[in-house]
Every structure is written in C-alpha cells, then in structure tokens.
C-alpha cells in the first residue's frame, strides 16, 4: 500500500474520533434551537478544538498530495 494512503486513513480515523468526542458535549436540544450558553474554550476543550483543526488541515493536504502523486 501507498504510505500517503496509510497516513490519510490514519488521520481520517483520528479526525472522526476527535469530532465525535466534541459532539458528545452538545445535546439534542441545543441542535434544534434550545437554550445555549456561550463560553470560551479552555484547557482540554481548547486543545481538542485545535487538534481537530490541525487534523482536518492535515487530511486535506494529504488528499491533495495523494491526488498529485497518483497522477
């Protein structure tokens, strides 16, 4: 298998897990316009948020690299 493809699959699984961990904090009532409270992200919540952004950027870059290499 291609190394870039293996990296892309690994990053996609990690990205999926980080998104699912973040989604556990939101309830169904909030999704349909229930009461919301705004707060700043701190500690582990902020680290997970930044990690999710970094993983998504990495995934897109690996996808573009995979597309370029396999042509």
C-alpha positions as a Python dict, from the first residue, in 0.01 Angstrom:
ca = {
    (1, 'X'): (0, 0, 0),
    (2, 'X'): (97, 357, -52),
    (3, 'X'): (244, 537, 252),
    (4, 'X'): (42, 851, 182),
    (5, 'X'): (-278, 647, 169),
    (6, 'X'): (-200, 483, 504),
    (7, 'X'): (-130, 824, 660),
    (8, 'X'): (-452, 959, 514),
    (9, 'X'): (-657, 672, 658),
    (10, 'X'): (-494, 715, 1000),
    (11, 'X'): (-559, 1089, 1003),
    (12, 'X'): (-919, 1034, 892),
    (13, 'X'): (-984, 795, 1182),
    (14, 'X'): (-826, 1037, 1431),
    (15, 'X'): (-1030, 1322, 1284),
    (16, 'X'): (-1350, 1121, 1314),
    (17, 'X'): (-1276, 1039, 1677),
    (18, 'X'): (-1196, 1400, 1767),
    (19, 'X'): (-1521, 1519, 1608),
    (20, 'X'): (-1724, 1253, 1790),
    (21, 'X'): (-1566, 1343, 2123),
    (22, 'X'): (-1661, 1707, 2071),
    (23, 'X'): (-2016, 1618, 1967),
    (24, 'X'): (-2077, 1433, 2295),
    (25, 'X'): (-2083, 1766, 2480),
    (26, 'X'): (-2372, 1906, 2278),
    (27, 'X'): (-2722, 1789, 2348),
    (28, 'X'): (-3008, 1740, 2105),
    (29, 'X'): (-3196, 2037, 2248),
    (30, 'X'): (-2913, 2272, 2154),
    (31, 'X'): (-2911, 2144, 1798),
    (32, 'X'): (-3273, 2249, 1745),
    (33, 'X'): (-3254, 2595, 1899),
    (34, 'X'): (-3276, 2522, 2268),
    (35, 'X'): (-3107, 2730, 2534),
    (36, 'X'): (-2742, 2792, 2469),
    (37, 'X'): (-2475, 2946, 2682),
    (38, 'X'): (-2168, 3096, 2526),
    (39, 'X'): (-1833, 3034, 2687),
    (40, 'X'): (-1471, 3040, 2589),
    (41, 'X'): (-1284, 2720, 2529),
    (42, 'X'): (-1026, 2641, 2795),
    (43, 'X'): (-794, 2357, 2881),
    (44, 'X'): (-869, 2020, 2726),
    (45, 'X'): (-1165, 2153, 2527),
    (46, 'X'): (-943, 2410, 2353),
    (47, 'X'): (-668, 2152, 2291),
    (48, 'X'): (-921, 1916, 2131),
    (49, 'X'): (-1059, 2200, 1918),
    (50, 'X'): (-711, 2297, 1793),
    (51, 'X'): (-623, 1930, 1734),
    (52, 'X'): (-939, 1886, 1524),
    (53, 'X'): (-845, 2185, 1310),
    (54, 'X'): (-488, 2057, 1267),
    (55, 'X'): (-611, 1709, 1172),
    (56, 'X'): (-855, 1849, 918),
    (57, 'X'): (-584, 2062, 754),
    (58, 'X'): (-350, 1762, 752),
    (59, 'X'): (-620, 1546, 595),
    (60, 'X'): (-683, 1797, 315),
    (61, 'X'): (-310, 1834, 246),
    (62, 'X'): (-262, 1457, 236),
    (63, 'X'): (-559, 1426, 0),
    (64, 'X'): (-412, 1683, -235),
    (65, 'X'): (-71, 1518, -214),
    (66, 'X'): (-222, 1177, -284),
    (67, 'X'): (-407, 1320, -584),
    (68, 'X'): (-89, 1480, -717),
    (69, 'X'): (138, 1178, -666),
    (70, 'X'): (-101, 924, -820),
    (71, 'X'): (-142, 1113, -1150),
}
